[in-house]
Amino acid sequence: MLVRLFLSKRRSLLSRGFYAGKQFTNPTTEDIVFKAICLNLRQKKWKLLDQMTLRVTNAEVDRVLWEFRNSPQLALQFFNLVGKKKGFLHSLRSCCIAIHLMVNVRRYDEALIVMKNLIQTKGYSPVEVLEGLVDSYETNLTSLAAFDALVRACTQIGASEGAYEVIKKSQREGFWVSIHAWNNFLNHLLNGNETERFWKVYTEMVSYGYSENVNTYNLLIYALCKECKFYEAISVLYRMLKDGITPNVVAFNMLVDGACKIGEIDLGLKLVKKMGVMSGDCVSPNSVTYNCLINGYCKLGRLVIAQEVLNEMVKVGIDPNVRTYATLIDGYSRNGCLEEAFRWCDEMVEKGLVPNVVVYNSLVHWLHMEGDVEGASLLLSDMVEKCIPPDQFTYSILTKGLCRNGYLHKALKCHKWILEKNLVEEPFTHNILIDYLFRNKNIKGAKQLLGSMFVHGLIPDVVTYGTLIDGECKQGSVESAIQIYDDMIKVEKRSNMVIYNSIVNGLCKAASLQKASLLVDTLENANMLDPVTYNTLLNGFCASGNIEKALDLFSKMRREGNSVNIVTYNVVINNLCKHGFFQRAKELMKAMIVQGLIPDFITYTTLVTNIAKNCSREEVIELHDYMVLNGVIPDTQTYNSIVGPLLAGGAEKDQA
C-alpha cells in the first residue's frame, strides 16, 4: 500500500511540476493560445473555441484537459469538441486523461467507447492503454475504477489475454483492480465456455486475498450448473449464507434451471418454495423462476404440471410474458399437441402480447415435423404480414423442413431468393442443403453450393466440412473425404469426433479396416475416442466377417473400461447370431443385464428372430420370459409375428 501511494504521489508531483513549470518561463505562442483557450472555455464561448482549435496540437489539448481536471464536464466538452475536427486524432495521453475524467463523473459507457477505439481502431495494446492510464493517474482526482473499466473494455471486444494482462500488470504497478474487474473477467471466461480456465483464475483471485461478493458466488453457481454439478452448486448457496451474504433471485433462478437440466425438477420446485425462508424473506420468485420450471416440465412431457405452475404464477400476481407462452407453445408442440399449442398462442394474443420470432419458429418447425408444409407456409406468410422479421433460425427451419418433406428443389429455390436478398449471415442453411444433396446423391450440386458460399462471402465452418466429409464417405469416396479434411486443417479449423467417426466409418465401409484401426489407435493415443468410434470399428470387423478381431476389440473395450453401451452389445449379439453362436449371444445378453444395461427392442428382435429360426419353441418362450422379467419391452411386431403364435400354439396343445 505504501509503495502504491508513493508511486501515485510521485507521478502526481511530476505531472504537476511539468505543467506548472510552464508558468515560470517567458510566455510563448503556445502559452498564449493555451491561456486563451482556458479563458474562453471557462466562459463557455463555444463558437470562438471552435475557431481557436482549428490548428490545436495534442500537447495543447493535454494541457487544457489537465488544467480542467477539477471541472471534468468542461474538460470533456472540450475533448469532444476537438475530437470532431477533421484530421485531428487525440493522443494516447489525452484519451487516458479523458477516460479518468469520464469515470469520475460516472460516464462509463463513453469511457468504454474511448478505450475500445484506442485498442481496435488506433492499434494500441491493452497494456499500452493501461500504461497511459497509470501515467495520467493522480490521487484524489482520478479513480481506480478506470482500471476496472479497461478490463471490461477488453472483455467486450473479446480480448481475453489483454484483460488478464491488464489485471496482472496493474498489480505490479501498485493499482489493484477491484473484485468487480475479476468478476467481469470470470464471467467472460464462462461465456466463452472456458470453464477450466475459469476455475484456475478464480483460485488465483482468492489466493490474492479478494473476498467473494454476491456476483462472484453467482458465477460459481453458474459454472457448476453448466458442468451439471447441481449439488456442488447448492453447497455454494449454503456457503453464501454461512458467509453472511444473502443470495439474490439470480442465484436461485440458476439453481432452479440447473435442477431442471439434470432432471431433478421436483427438487427445483422445492427450492422455489423455500426461496423466501433461505433468503430471510428478501427474495421471492419472479417470472424467470416460473419460466424455468415451466420449461423443465414441458421438456419432460409433464404438461399438466407445467400448466399448474403457470396457474400458481398468475395466483401470486406475476403476469406470464412472451417467454412463458413461447415455452408452453414449444412444449405442447414437442409433445404432439399442436392444436393446444395454437390455443396458447391465441390466449397470448388475447392478453395483448405479440408472438415473437421464437414462437413462430417453434410452430413452423413442428408443423414441418408433422408433414404440414402448407400450414407452415401459411404461418410464415402471417409472420411477414405482422412485420415480424425472420431470423437465421427461421431460414434454417424452413430449409430443413422442406428438405425433410421431400421438397429439396423448393428449398433450393427459397435459398437462392434468401441469398439474393443478402439475408444469410451464417452457413447454417448451406450446411443443411449440402447434407440433403449428398443424401440425394447430387454430389455436383453439393460442391456448387459450397462454391456459392465463397461467392457470397460466407466462410465454411466445421459443420460444413463435417457434412462434406460424411457425404463423401457415404458415397464411398474416402480419398476425397480425406482431401477435404486436409483442406479444413489448412484453414485452421479444428476437427471434432463427429468428423473422425465419419472417416472411420468410411474406411470400414471401404473395407480399409487396417487404416481404420490405425486411425482409431492414433485417436486413442490422443485420448480422443468416444463410444461411437469403437462401435463403428466393431461393426466394421463384424460386417467384414472378422469375428475374432471383433471379439478381441469388444474384450479390450470391456477390460479397459471404455464406454460399452447398448449399441456395442447389439452389434456383437447380432454378429454372434449370424455365425450361429446362439448360446454365446444369450450369455452376452445376460451379461449386459448384470452390467446394468437393459436390452432394447433391437436386442429383443435380434435374439428372438434368430432363436426362433434355429431353436425349439420352448427356448424362444424361455428367452422371451427372461427378457421381459428383466425389464425389456418387447418389439410389438416381433412379438405378434413370432412369440404370440408360439404361445397360442402351446395353449392349444395343452387343451388337446
N, C-alpha and C positions, 0 to 999 in steps of 0.2 A: 504493500500500500504506500509506504514512504517513497519507494522508487517511482511509483506511478505519479505521485504528487510532484516529486522533484522534476520528472520528465515534463509533466504538464506545465509547471511554472516556468521551467527553463525555456520551453518553446514559446510560452506566452510572453515572457520578458524579451526574448529575441525578436518576436514579431512586433511587439510594441516599440522596441528600440529601432527597428528597421523603418517603421512608418513615422515615428516621432522625429527621427534623425533628419528628415527632410525639412522640418520646420526651422532648423538652425543654420541652414545654408542660404545663400542668396537665392531669391525666387527665380526659378527657371520658367520657361514657357509651359512645361508640364505642370509645375506647381500652380501657375496662374489658372490653367484650364481646370485643374483639379478643384481649386477653391471656387471657381465659377460654377462648376457642376454641383458642388456641395451646397452652395448658396441657393441655386435655383431648385435643387431637389428638396431642400427644407421648405421652400416656398411653394412647392408642387407646381412649378411652371413647366408643364409637360411639353407644350409646343416649342418653347425655347430650348428645352433639353433635347428634344427630338432633332433640332438643327445642330446643337452643340456636339452631339455624339455621332455625327456622320463619319468622323475620322478618329474616333476614340480608339485607344490602344488597350491591350489586355492588362498592361501594367496600371493604367489609369482606372480601369474597371475594378481591379483588385483593391486599389487604394480606397476607392469610393465605398465598396462593399465593406471593407474593414472599418472605415470611418463610421459607417451607419450600422455597425453590428448591434448597437443598443437600440436601434429603430428598425427591426427586421422587416416590417411591412414596406417601409420606404425603400430599403435596400433591395428587396425582392422585386418591387415595381421597376426599379432602375435596371436590375438584372434582366428582367423580361423585355423591357424597352430596348435595351442594347442588343439582346439576342435576336430581335426581329430584323435588325439591319442586314441588308443584302450583303453577302460576302463576309460577314463577321462571324467568327467562331470563338466561343468562350474558351479560355484556358482551363486546364485541369484545376488550377488553384481557385479560379473564380467560381467554378462549378462546385467545388468542395466547400468553399465559404458559404455559397448559396444553399447547399444541402444542409449544413449545420443550422442556418437561419430558418429554413423550411421546417426542419424537425422541431426547432424551438417553439415555433408558432403552430405546431401540430398539422402542418400541411404535408402529411406523409406521402400522399399519392403523388404530389408534384416532385417530392424528393426522389421517390422511386423512379419516376419518369426520367429525371436527370441522370440518375445512376445507370439505368438501363441504356440510355442513349450514349453515355461515356463508354460502356462496355461493348454494346452491339454496333453502334454507328462509328464512334471515334476510334475504336480498337484498343482501348486501354484494358489491361487485365484487371480482374477484381483486386489483386494485391496492389497494383499501382493506384487504383482509386482509394484503397484503404490508406496507403501512404500519404495521399493527398489530404485525406480527412484527418489523419494524425497530425500532419504539419500545420493544418489550419485550426486545430483544436485549441480552445482557450478555456481554462477552468472558470466556472460560474457564468460564462457567456454562451457556452455551447453544451450540447447534451451527448451523453454516451449512447443515447438511442439511435444516433446516426450510424453507429457500427452495427446495431441490430438491423437497421433498415437496409444496410448493404448486404447482409446475409439474406434477407428477404428478396432483395432485387435479384440476387444470384439464383435463388431457387425458382423465382418466377420465370426466368429465362432458361431454366434447365441446366445452369452451370453448377453441377453438384460439387465438383472438385474445387471450383472457385469459392463456393460458400464455405467449404471445410477449411481451405487455406486462409480465408478471412478470419474465421474463428481462431485458428491456431496462431496466426501472426499477430492478431490483435492482443492475444495473451502475452506474447513475447514483448510487445511494445508497451505493456502495462495497462491496456484498455480491455478489460474482460467483458465480453458480451454477456447479456443477461440470459436468464433461463428461457425467455421468450424467443431469442435467436436460436438456441439449441432446439426448442420445441418445433420451431419453423423448419429447421433442417431435418429433424427426425420425421416430421410429417411428410416432407418432400421425399425422403427415402422410402417411406411406406407407400406413397402414391406411385412411386416408380418400381414397386414390387421388390425393392432391395431389402428384404426382411432380415437377412443375415447381417448385412452391414448396419442396419438399424440397431440391432442388439449390441453390436460392438461399440457403436458411437454412444449409445445410451450408457453402457458400462463405463466408458471413458468419461462421460459427463459427470456421472455420480462420483467417480474417483477424484474429481477436482473439487468436490465439496458442495456442488449445487444441490439444492433441495427441490424435490419434485413439487409442482403445483397441480391444480386440478386438470390442466390441459396435458401435462406430462402423463398423468395417470390415465387419462382418456386415450392417449396414444398407445400406452402399454396394453390397454384393454382391446383397442382396435387391432394391434399387431397380433395378439394372441387369438382373437376371434378369426382373423384372416388365416391363421395356421390351424384353425379348428381345435384350438386348445381352450375349450369353453371353461372347464373347471379351474384352470390356471388363471383365466380372466376373472372369474368370480373371486379368487383369492386376492387379486389386485384390488377389487372393490372393498374387501374386508381390510386390506392394508391401508386404504384411503381412510376408512372410518377410524381405524386404530391411530392414524397419524393426525386425527382431528380435522380432516378435510372432507367437507360434505360433497358427495357425488352430485353432479348435475344431471339433468334429463338426458343429455347426450350419452353419458356413461351407461345409464340404464337402457337406453334405446339400442346401443351397440350390443349389450349383453342379451337383450331380448332377440335381436336379429341373429346373434351368434348361436343362441339356443335353437332357433328355428332352422338354421343351416345344418346343424348336426342331428336334426330330427327330434330334439328334446323340447318340442314346442310347448308341452304341458308345463315344463319347468319354466319356460319363458313366461307363461301365463301366471304362474305363482310369483315370479319376480315382479310382474306388473302390480299384482295385488299387495305386495309387501313394499312397494316403492316408497310410500308415504312413511311407513314405520322406520325403514332403513335410512331415510334421509332426514329424520326428525321433522316430518311434515313440511319439508322445504321444497320437495319435488312431487309433482303429480304427472300422470301420463298425458302426453299430447297426441296430436294427430299422427305423428311419425311412429309413436309407440304402437298405436292401434293398427296402423298400416302394416307394420312388421308382422304382427300377429295374424292379421287377415291374409297377408301374403303367404305366411308359413302354412296356415290351414288350407289355403287354396292349392298350394303345391302338393300337399299330402292327399288332396281329394276330399278333405273333410269340409265340404261346402256349407253344411248346416251350421257347424260351429263357427265358421267364418262369418256367417250372417248374424249369429248370436253376438259375436264380438262387435260387429257393426251396430247392432241394437244397443249394446252397452255403451258404445262410443257416443251415440246420439243421446242416450239417457243422462250421461254426465255433462252434457252441454257442449260437446265437441262436434262441429259440423264436418261430415265427410267432404273431402276435397277431390280434385280431379285424380290425384294419385290413388285414393281409396277406390274410386269407381274403376279406374284403369286396372287395378289389381283384381277386383271382383270379375270384371269382364274377361280378363285373360284366364282367370281361374276357372270360370264356368265354361269358357270356350275349350280350354285344355282338357276338361273332363267330359267333353261331348255334349254340353248343354248350350248350344249356340242360341237357341230361342230365348233362354233365360238370360244369356249374355246381352242380347239385344234389348231385353226388358230393363236390365240395369242401365243400359245406355239411354233409354227413354227416360228413366227416372232421373238420371243425371241432368238431362236437358231441362226437365220439368223444374228442377231445383235451381235453374239459372246457370249451371256450369256448362262450359263449352268443351266437347270432346277434343282432345289434342291429337297430335300425330301418333303418339304411343297407342292410344285407344284404337285409332283407325288401323294402324299397323297390325295390332293383335287380331282384330276381326278379319282383316284381309288375309292374314296368314292362315287362320283356322278355316276360313271358307275355302281356301285353296286346298288345305289338307283334307277337307271333306269332298273335294272334287267340284265344288260350286264355283267354277271360273266366272260364270255370268254374274253371280251375286257379288263376287269380289270386284268385278269390273264396275258394277253399279255403285258400290261403296266408294271406290276410287273417284268416280265422277262426282259423287256427293261431297267428297273431301275437297275437290278442286272448286266446286261451286261455293263452298263455305269459306274459301280463301285460306285453307289450312295447307301450307306448303309441305309437300312430301320431303322426306329426308333420305339419306343414303340407305337406311334400313328399308324404307318403303320400296325403293327401286330393287333392292336385293330380294325382298319378299315377293314382289311381283315377278321378277325374273325366275326365281326358283319355283314359284307356284305354277307358272306357265309351263316350265320345263317338266316339272313333276307330272303334270296332267297331259303331257304329250304335245304341247304347243311350242315346240322348240323354234320353229320358223317365226311364229308370232313374237316369241321372246327376243329373237334376234332383231326383228323389225323395231320392237319397242326400245331395245338397247341402242340401236342406230339413232333413233329420234332423241334419246336422252343425251347421247354423245354430241349430236348436232347443236343441242341447246346448252352445251357445256355444264351439264348438271351433275356429272360424275367427278368426284374428287378422290375416290379410293378405288382400289382394284377389285372390290367385292363382287360386283356383277360380272366382270370379266372372268373371275375365277369360277363362278357358277356355270357360265356358258361354256368355258373351256372343258369343264368336267363333263357336261352333258354332250358336248360334241364328241368327246372321246368315247363316251358310252354308246353313241350312235355310229361309232367307227368313222367319224368325219375328221380325220387327223389333219387334213389340209385346212379345213375350216378353223380348227383349234389353233393352228400355227398362224393363220391370217389374223385371228383375233388377238393373238399375242403381239403381232406386229402393230396392230391398231392402238395398242396400249402405248407404245413408244411414240407413235404419231401424235397422240393426244396428250403427251407429257405425263403419262402415268407410269410409275416405276413398279415393276412386278415385285410382289412381296414373297415371303417364304411359302405362303399358301399357294401362290401362283406356280412357283417352281415345284412344290409338292404335288400339285394337281397334274402338271405336265409329266413329272417323273412316274407317278402312279398310272397315268393314262398310257404312257409308252410301255411300261412293264406289263400292263394287262393286255396290250396288243402284241406282246412277245418281243418288243424292240428294246431289249435290255441295254444294248450298246448305246442307243440314242438316249435312254434314260440316264446313263452314267455320264454322257456328254453334257446333258442339261445340269446334272449335279455339279460337274466341274465348272460350268458357266456360273452357277449360283455361288460357288465358293470364291470365284474370281471377283465377283461384285460384293464380297464380304457379307453375304447373307449366311447366318448360322443355320445349319441343318438341325432337324429335330427327329425324334423317334418315329414319327409318322412316315417321314421320308425314308429313313433307314429300313423300316419294316416293309415299305413298298419295294425297295430294291431287293431285300432278302426274298420276298415273295416272288418277284420277277425272276430271280436267279433259280429259285426252286422250280417254278413252272417251266423254265427253260432247261431243266434237268442239269443245271450247273451247280450241283449240290456241294461240290468241293469249294467253289468260290463262295457260295452262301455260308458254308461252315467257317471259312477264313474270315469273312466279314463279321460273323457273329462272335468269333474269337477276339477280333480287334475291338468290337464294341464292349465285350466282356472285360477286356483289359483296361478299357477307358471307363469302366463302371457305368455303362450307358444302356444296359439291357432292361427290357421290361417283359412281362409275360407274353405279350403278342409276338415278340421276336422269337422266343423259344418255341411257342406254339406253331409259328409259321414254318420254322425249320423242321420241327417234329412232323408236321403234316407233309412237308416235302419228302422226308425219308419214307413216310408211310405210302404216299402216292407213287413213289418210285419202286415200291416193293421191298425196300431195305429195312425189314422189320428189326434186325439185330441192332442196327445203328439207332433206330427209333427208340427201342427199349433201353439202349445204353444212355441216350440223351435224357429219357424220362427218369431213369435211375439217378443220373447226375443232378437233375433238377430237384428231385426229392432229397437227395443226400446233402446238397449244398444249401438247402432252404430257400431256393428260388420260388417265386410265386407260381406254384402249381394250382391251377384253378379248374373249374368245371369243364372249360373248353379243352384243357390238357387231357383230362381223363376221357372225355368223349372221343378225342382223336385216337387215343391208344385203344380204347374199348372197341371202337369201330374197326380199327386195323386188326386187332386180335380175332374179331368175329369173321372178318374177310378171309383170314388164313385158317379158320376152323378151330381156333383155340377158345372154345366157348366157356370152358370151366375157368380158365385164367381170366377171361373177360368178366365173369360173375364175381370172382375173387377180388378183382380190381374195383368193381362197383362197391363191394362191401368195405374195402379199404378206404374208399372215397368217403363213405358214411362215417367210418371211425375217425377220419381226419376232420370231420365236422362239416363236410360239403354235402349238401342234399342234391342227389341226381335230379336233372331236369327232364322235360318231356323228350329231349333228344336222346338222352341216356336210355330212358324207358323204351322208346320206339326202336332204337338200335338193338338192344338186348332182346326184347320180346319178339321182334320180327325175325331175327336170326335164330333164336332158340326154337321158335315155332316151326321153322323150316327144317330143323335138324335134330330136334329132341322130342321127347314124349309130351303128351298133353299135360300130365301131372307136373312135369318140370316147368312148363310155361306158367301154370297156375301158381305153383310154389314161388316162382320168381316174381310174379305179379303181386302176390300177397306180401312177400318180404319187402318189396319196394314201397308198397302203399303203407304198410305198418311203420316204415321208417320216414314217412313224411313226403314221399314222392307223389306228385299229382299226375295221374296217367294222361297221356295224349288221347283225346276223345276218339279220333279217327282210328288209331291203333287198337284201342280197347274195343270199339264197336265191331271192327272187322276181324279181330283175332281172338282176344280174350273172352269177350261176350259170348260168341258162338261156342267156344270150348266149355265155358261154364254151363251154358244152356244144354249142350250135348251131354255133359256129365249128369245133370239133373234128370234128363230123360232116361238115361241108363239106370239111375238109382230107382226111378219109379217102376221101370220094367222089371 
